[in-house]
């Protein structure tokens, strides 16, 4: 990554070829390019121009037509751009040919997303996953006798863990891919142990999932604030940009009845997310499949929110998470159009994570779905103070009094604790 002293200011031209609306989330090509612009901004790139072309087929040499390349070269020189970003995925030879013709750095949308992920990865696992995706992307694009895609300099298209010296030899890259996959396998095994511990302790897990920049992290922080151990240093990172969250976070939150649950904030989805990136982050995304409840967070201030819902649901299907209870949380209702209306269905709710609107109602809805608690009246003998401490720490005590035979408490407990402490039930 560039240091503060030699950080490059990237001025980019965005290029896109429109082949129609088939196999595309957005019906308008303008929306495709708008999302590319937002991705560029997330990578701290200043967009100085956009060039598009309607085509029926791909140009094998340049992807866009030769005449368009000449037009693009003139555009680059006029605005003094030092980066060209293609919406469409390019082959290794196309990248090389375009760079030679334009005299500047050329990347595609996939490389841009990989760069954003490389910049945001903070955990060891996240960095390994990014490096794995980068290597898998670059391997088929290596060209014999060319240094393309193996630049040792920092910057857009070359940023990321392990990028100081990327070998162009395919055999060595394959070996590196194997080594990273083995490391990730160990990480997954450790996560499985932690996951089994959570399941054993019966701590409900609620996963926040949805399109990138839908407000998942803001909602996560809002839901955490009701917990007694809440502090600002435990909040997850929030910023109004694509892919602000990359590494999965687990945080404690509290239901209206006082019981705890875990919130997991996941990486946001985006249309046409690179295949290798989905595979590399599968172990992180699969946290969704182990959740007791999924909160599908939707940004209703985005006029294309229905198409973003479809993208997220497709990812759920790929992950095998369609059978998990899901509540669609229509976030940013304070910014929505006046004509936005949703039904009062059990699996839908409109909220504003920023203002707190309907957060209490959302917590109640979460409680209704994940709680399987039983109201009990217990008499805990005075010599069983350790049991009383356990119940105090785990549950919200509704009533408590001191009687001749011990401490009497009324509370809601789960079915496991019911079996464990049923001998202390008061008999009427």
C-alpha positions in Angstrom: 0.0 0.0 0.0 1.2 3.5 -0.7 2.8 5.5 2.1 1.5 8.9 3.0 4.5 10.5 1.3 4.2 8.7 -2.1 0.5 8.0 -2.2 -0.8 8.2 -5.7 -4.0 10.2 -6.5 -5.9 8.1 -9.0 -7.9 9.9 -11.7 -9.9 7.3 -13.5 -12.0 6.9 -16.6 -14.8 4.3 -16.4 -15.4 2.2 -19.5 -18.4 -0.1 -20.1 -19.8 -2.1 -23.0 -23.6 -2.6 -23.1 -24.6 -6.0 -24.4 -28.2 -5.7 -23.3 -30.0 -6.6 -20.0 -29.7 -10.4 -20.0 -28.1 -12.0 -16.9 -27.8 -8.6 -15.3 -29.3 -7.3 -12.0 -30.0 -3.8 -13.3 -32.3 -3.2 -16.2 -30.6 0.1 -17.1 -27.0 0.2 -18.2 -26.7 3.6 -16.5 -27.3 1.8 -13.1 -24.5 -0.6 -13.9 -22.1 2.2 -14.5 -23.3 4.1 -11.4 -22.5 1.1 -9.2 -19.0 1.0 -10.8 -18.6 4.6 -10.0 -19.5 3.9 -6.3 -17.0 1.1 -6.3 -14.3 3.4 -7.6 -15.1 5.9 -4.8 -14.9 3.2 -2.2 -11.3 2.5 -3.6 -10.5 6.2 -3.1 -10.4 6.8 -6.9 -11.6 10.1 -8.4 -13.7 9.5 -11.4 -12.9 12.1 -14.1 -14.9 10.6 -17.0 -17.1 7.8 -18.3 -17.0 6.2 -21.7 -19.6 3.6 -22.9 -20.3 1.6 -26.0 -23.2 -0.5 -27.2 -21.9 -3.7 -28.7 -23.3 -7.0 -29.9 -20.0 -9.0 -29.4 -16.7 -8.7 -27.6 -13.6 -7.5 -29.5 -11.0 -10.3 -28.9 -8.1 -7.9 -28.8 -9.3 -4.9 -26.9 -12.8 -5.9 -25.7 -14.1 -2.6 -27.0 -13.7 -1.7 -30.7 -10.4 -0.4 -32.1 -12.0 3.0 -32.9 -13.2 3.2 -29.4 -9.7 2.5 -28.1 -8.4 5.5 -30.1 -11.2 7.7 -28.6 -10.4 6.4 -25.2 -6.7 7.2 -25.6 -7.5 10.8 -26.6 -9.9 11.0 -23.6 -7.1 9.8 -21.2 -4.7 12.4 -22.5 -7.3 15.2 -22.3 -8.3 14.6 -18.7 -4.8 13.4 -17.7 -6.2 10.1 -16.3 -3.7 7.6 -14.8 -6.2 4.7 -14.5 -8.9 3.2 -16.7 -11.5 0.9 -15.1 -13.5 -1.5 -17.2 -17.0 -2.6 -16.0 -16.5 -5.8 -17.9 -14.1 -8.6 -16.9 -11.0 -8.6 -19.2 -8.6 -11.4 -20.2 -4.8 -11.1 -19.6 -4.1 -10.3 -23.3 -6.8 -7.7 -23.4 -5.4 -6.0 -20.3 -1.9 -6.0 -21.8 -3.1 -4.7 -25.2 -5.1 -2.0 -23.7 -2.3 -0.8 -21.4 0.1 -0.7 -24.4 -2.4 1.2 -26.5 -3.5 3.7 -23.9 -0.2 4.1 -22.1 -1.7 3.9 -18.6 -2.8 1.4 -16.0 -6.0 -0.6 -16.9 -8.0 -2.8 -14.5 -11.4 -4.3 -14.6 -14.3 -4.4 -12.1 -13.1 -7.6 -10.5 -9.7 -6.2 -9.9 -11.2 -3.1 -8.4 -13.4 -5.1 -6.0 -10.3 -7.2 -5.0 -8.4 -4.0 -4.3 -11.2 -2.7 -2.0 -11.2 -6.0 -0.2 -7.4 -6.0 0.1 -7.5 -2.5 1.6 -10.3 -3.3 4.1 -9.1 -6.8 5.3 -8.0 -6.5 8.9 -7.9 -10.0 10.3 -5.4 -12.7 9.3 -8.2 -14.7 7.8 -9.5 -11.8 5.8 -6.1 -11.1 4.4 -5.6 -14.8 3.4 -9.0 -14.9 1.7 -8.2 -11.8 -0.3 -4.8 -13.1 -1.4 -6.3 -16.4 -2.4 -8.9 -14.6 -4.5 -6.3 -12.4 -6.1 -4.0 -15.4 -7.0 -6.9 -17.3 -8.5 -7.9 -14.3 -10.5 -4.4 -13.7 -11.8 -3.4 -17.2 -12.5 -5.3 -17.7 -15.8 -4.3 -14.1 -16.9 -0.5 -14.7 -16.7 1.0 -14.2 -20.2 4.2 -15.9 -21.2 7.1 -13.4 -21.4 5.0 -10.6 -19.9 5.3 -9.0 -16.5 1.7 -7.9 -16.6 -0.3 -8.5 -13.4 2.9 -9.2 -11.6 3.8 -5.6 -10.9 5.7 -5.2 -7.6 4.6 -1.6 -7.1 1.8 -0.6 -4.8 -1.5 0.8 -5.8 -4.8 0.0 -7.5 -4.8 -3.5 -9.0 -1.7 -4.6 -7.1 -2.6 -3.9 -3.5 -2.9 -6.6 -0.9 -1.3 -9.1 1.4 1.5 -11.1 -0.3 1.6 -8.6 -3.2 5.1 -7.4 -2.7 6.5 -10.0 -5.1 4.0 -11.9 -7.0 5.7 -14.7 -9.0 4.6 -15.1 -12.6 5.5 -18.8 -12.6 2.2 -20.7 -12.6 3.6 -23.6 -10.7 4.7 -21.4 -7.8 1.4 -19.6 -7.7 -0.5 -22.9 -7.6 1.7 -23.9 -4.7 0.9 -20.7 -2.9 -2.8 -21.2 -3.5 -2.5 -24.6 -2.0 -0.7 -23.3 1.1 -3.3 -20.6 1.7 -6.1 -23.1 1.3 -4.4 -25.2 4.0 -4.1 -22.3 6.3 -7.7 -21.3 5.8 -8.7 -24.9 6.5 -7.1 -24.6 9.9 -8.9 -21.3 10.5 -12.2 -23.0 9.6 -11.6 -25.8 12.0 -11.0 -23.3 14.8 -14.2 -21.5 13.9 -16.1 -24.8 13.9 -14.9 -25.4 17.5 -16.1 -21.9 18.5 -19.3 -22.5 16.7 -20.0 -25.8 18.5 -19.3 -24.1 21.8 -21.9 -21.4 21.0 -24.4 -24.1 20.0 -23.7 -26.1 23.2 -24.2 -23.0 25.3 -27.4 -22.3 23.5 -26.6 -18.7 22.6 -28.9 -17.7 19.8 -27.2 -16.1 16.7 -28.7 -13.5 14.5 -26.9 -12.8 11.2 -27.1 -9.4 9.5 -26.9 -9.9 5.7 -27.7 -7.9 2.6 -26.5 -5.7 -0.2 -23.3 -3.7 0.5 -24.0 -0.3 2.1 -27.5 -1.2 3.2 -26.8 -0.2 6.8 -26.0 -3.5 8.4 -23.2 -2.2 10.5 -25.2 0.8 11.7 -28.0 -1.6 12.6 -25.6 -3.9 14.4 -24.3 -1.0 16.6 -27.9 0.2 17.3 -29.0 -3.3 18.5 -25.9 -3.6 20.7 -26.6 -0.4 22.6 -29.2 -2.1 24.8 -26.5 -4.5 26.2 -25.1 -3.8 29.7 -21.5 -4.3 28.4 -22.0 -1.9 25.5 -19.2 0.5 24.8 -18.3 2.5 21.7 -15.0 0.7 21.3 -17.0 -2.5 20.6 -18.9 -0.9 17.8 -18.3 -2.2 14.3 -16.8 0.2 11.6 -19.4 2.3 9.8 -19.0 4.4 6.8 -21.3 5.4 3.9 -19.5 3.5 1.2 -19.5 0.1 -0.5 -17.8 -2.7 1.4 -17.2 -0.8 4.6 -17.4 -4.1 6.5 -15.3 -7.0 5.3 -14.4 -9.2 8.3 -17.2 -10.9 10.2 -17.9 -9.5 13.6 -19.6 -11.1 16.6 -21.2 -8.8 19.1 -23.5 -9.3 22.1 -26.9 -7.8 22.2 -29.9 -8.1 24.6 -33.6 -9.0 24.0 -36.4 -7.2 25.7 -36.7 -10.1 28.2 -33.1 -9.6 29.2 -31.7 -12.6 27.4 -28.5 -12.3 25.4 -28.0 -13.2 21.7 -25.1 -12.8 19.3 -25.1 -10.5 16.3 -22.9 -11.4 13.4 -22.3 -8.6 10.8 -21.3 -10.0 7.4 -19.6 -8.7 4.3 -22.1 -7.0 2.0 -23.2 -8.5 -1.4 -22.9 -6.8 -4.7 -24.2 -7.6 -8.2 -22.0 -10.0 -10.1 -19.6 -10.5 -7.2 -16.5 -12.2 -8.6 -16.8 -16.0 -8.4 -13.4 -16.5 -6.8 -14.2 -13.9 -4.2 -17.4 -15.7 -3.3 -15.5 -19.0 -3.0 -12.7 -17.4 -1.0 -15.1 -15.8 1.5 -17.4 -18.8 1.7 -16.2 -19.7 5.2 -17.0 -16.2 6.4 -20.3 -16.1 4.6 -21.3 -19.5 5.8 -21.8 -17.9 9.3 -25.2 -17.0 7.9 -26.1 -20.7 7.5 -25.5 -21.3 11.2 -27.7 -18.5 12.4 -31.0 -19.0 14.2 -32.3 -15.9 12.4 -31.2 -13.9 9.4 -32.0 -10.1 9.2 -32.0 -9.3 5.5 -31.2 -5.6 5.6 -32.4 -3.6 2.7 -31.7 0.1 1.9 -35.1 1.4 0.9 -33.7 4.8 0.0 -32.1 3.1 -3.0 -34.6 3.1 -5.9 -33.2 -0.3 -7.0 -33.7 -2.0 -3.6 -35.9 -4.7 -5.1 -33.2 -5.8 -7.5 -30.7 -5.7 -4.6 -33.1 -8.0 -2.7 -32.9 -10.5 -5.6 -29.1 -10.4 -5.5 -29.0 -11.2 -1.8 -31.6 -13.9 -2.1 -29.5 -15.6 -4.8 -26.5 -15.6 -2.5 -28.7 -17.1 0.3 -29.6 -19.9 -2.2 -26.0 -20.6 -3.1 -25.1 -20.8 0.6 -28.0 -23.1 1.4 -29.6 -20.6 3.8 -33.1 -20.5 2.4 -34.6 -22.6 5.2 -33.4 -20.3 8.0 -36.1 -17.9 9.5 -35.6 -14.5 7.8 -36.9 -11.1 8.6 -36.6 -8.5 5.8 -35.5 -5.2 7.5 -36.3 -2.2 5.3 -33.7 0.2 6.6 -33.2 3.9 6.1 -37.0 4.4 6.2 -36.3 8.0 7.2 -34.8 8.5 3.7 -37.4 6.5 1.7 -39.9 7.9 -0.7 -43.2 9.0 0.7 -45.1 6.3 -1.2 -43.1 3.4 0.3 -45.4 1.0 2.1 -44.9 -2.5 3.5 -47.4 -4.9 4.8 -47.4 -5.8 8.5 -46.3 -9.3 7.9 -44.3 -11.2 10.5 -41.2 -11.4 8.3 -41.0 -7.7 7.4 -40.4 -4.5 9.3 -39.4 -0.9 8.4 -36.7 0.7 10.6 -34.1 3.5 10.7 -30.9 2.2 12.3 -29.6 5.8 12.3 -32.5 7.4 14.2 -33.6 4.3 16.2 -37.1 4.2 14.6 -38.8 0.8 15.2 -35.7 -0.7 16.8 -37.6 -1.8 19.9 -40.2 -3.4 17.6 -37.4 -5.2 15.7 -35.9 -6.5 19.0 -39.4 -7.8 20.0 -39.7 -9.5 16.6 -36.3 -11.1 17.1 -37.3 -12.3 20.5 -40.5 -13.8 19.3 -38.7 -15.8 16.7 -35.5 -17.0 18.5 -36.9 -17.4 22.0 -38.3 -20.7 23.2 -38.5 -19.7 26.8 -40.8 -20.9 29.6 -42.0 -18.7 32.5 -41.1 -20.4 35.8 -41.3 -19.6 39.5 -38.3 -21.0 41.4 -37.3 -21.3 45.0 -33.5 -21.5 45.2 -32.2 -22.7 48.6 -29.8 -20.2 50.3 -27.0 -22.8 50.2 -27.4 -22.9 46.4 -26.2 -19.3 45.8 -24.1 -20.4 42.8 -27.3 -21.4 40.9 -28.9 -18.0 41.7 -25.8 -16.2 40.4 -25.9 -18.2 37.1 -29.6 -17.3 36.6 -29.0 -13.7 37.4 -26.1 -13.5 34.9 -28.0 -15.3 32.2 -31.6 -14.0 32.5 -33.6 -11.0 33.3 -35.3 -11.6 36.7 -38.9 -10.6 36.6 -39.6 -10.9 40.4 -37.4 -11.7 43.4 -38.2 -12.1 47.1 -36.6 -13.7 50.1 -38.5 -16.4 51.9 -37.9 -19.0 54.6 -36.8 -21.7 52.3 -34.6 -19.6 50.0 -34.8 -16.9 47.3 -37.9 -17.0 45.2 -37.5 -15.7 41.6 -39.8 -15.5 38.6 -38.2 -15.5 35.1 -38.2 -16.8 31.6 -35.7 -19.7 31.0 -34.9 -21.9 28.0 -35.9 -25.5 27.8 -32.4 -26.8 28.7 -32.3 -24.8 31.9 -35.9 -25.8 32.6 -34.8 -29.4 32.7 -31.7 -28.5 34.8 -33.6 -26.5 37.5 -37.0 -28.1 37.5 -36.4 -29.6 40.9 -36.6 -26.0 42.3 -40.0 -25.3 40.7 -42.6 -24.0 43.2 -45.5 -26.4 43.5 -48.9 -24.8 43.8 
